[in-house]
Amino acid sequence: MRRHPEGTGAEPSTLWGRIACLWAAAFAVLHFYWAVGGDVGLSISAGPLATERPLWFVVAGMWGVGALCLLGALLAWLLARSRLRGLPALLARRLGWGVSALLLARGIGVEVLLLTNPTHLDTSVSAGQRAWTLALWNPWFIAGGLAFGLAALWSRRHTVAEPPPPSRR
């Protein structure tokens, strides 16, 4: 018996994969927007680098991170696929767990550092950066980490609970 979350029409295994895919795609779009010259939210995220925009920052920090986010969206889409089996399913789940751990460690780690201020970041992090990072950016990373983790978890449950599709001969 399959259970669908009410009002979504999707199984949990596909729902969380779709949410993670949307999360990664939105983050990619934001980085590409910044890469082509957009500045809304960038100064709060990147501080002085936002005004200087050195070439390495635009190439690696904008285009590179945007491309990684697109790969993350592809991974999440793969986790949402109900017919993924065998080694590809195992690799997708492990990558999903890895992305989840990375995003959660980044989000929670920076949150703890900013709240406890063990290194006295007052000179390198402005009050505006601190507030927006605590209120927006870190929760965004935590939400993405949870989405990828749940997508990997439900992908595993989905492939274990159902037998493989019948082979055509």
C-alpha angles and dihedrals in degrees: 000000000000121000121207121200105250115269096005103082088213132108116241090249092060097032096061092043090053092048091050090047092052091046093053093043092051091050090049092051090050092052093047089050089054091045093058092050106279114144108182106126095356098104090052091050102039105023116199093002088067092065097038097043098189114200094249089054094051094044099042102023099042112021094029096048090043090054091048089051090053089053087050090052089052090050091050090049089052090050089053093053109105096204098055107123142166123004095352090054092048093049092047092050093048092048089047091054090047093051089046092052092046094050094044092047091050095045098043095036095054090042091055092045093051094045096047097033094204093166097042096244093183093113097048102035120054122221089249092052091048094050095046092044091052095043103036120006101046094044086049091056091045091051090050091048091051092047093051091045093050091045090053092045095049092042088059093047091048095052093043095047097051129056117237116272114271114269119242116231 
